[in-house]
Amino acid sequence: MIMQKASETLIPVTLELGGKDAFIVCEDVDLPNVVQVAVRAALQSSGQNCAGAERFYVHKDIYPTFVSRVVKIIKSISVGPPLSGRYDMGAICMIEHSERLQNLVNDALDKGAEIAVRGSFGNLGEDAVDQFFPPTVLVNVNHTMKIMQEEVGCSESMYDLGFVPMMLALPLLLLINRHLGRFYQS
């Protein structure tokens, strides 16, 4: 509706169209480099990045290697207070968000997903708030799972975060129609 109204008078407009951003990995990539980029795309700013990737569609021929390399990196990431200088990833912005994230993970697990790896917490201390969520990689995910469909919002407030410190990996055989630039799932 906003774009339609803006187009009537040629008003320039940029729209944020939501999350669930897909990251497509074809079989002919430089896998070591792409794995590094993929992890950063998912976890930059503790996963709270409007351009961050959430769903990883990986060609079935390289899927096992992709997942094993991602798992190795995630195992090395430690979550904790950033000012201590000892941790790789800090807190998420709102306390309520970690419970919502865990509920989405639980829904996915109930529907057949598996946790390939979950990062570790550092020594958070007794006064730590519940704003830390470990980087998590889910496999065997599908589109019936809430985590694959919903924006991951903190609340019905202005902080509707579509960002999570999570990677959702799916093996696919992607066929590319180079003339149309479209991907087809087979």
Salt bridges, closest charged atoms under 4 A:
GLU27 OE1 - HIS59 NE2 3.56
GLU54 OE1 - LYS20 NZ 2.77
ASP61 OD2 - HIS59 ND1 3.84
ASP61 OD1 - LYS60 NZ 3.69
ASP107 OD1 - LYS111 NZ 3.15
GLU150 OE1 - ARG100 NH2 3.04
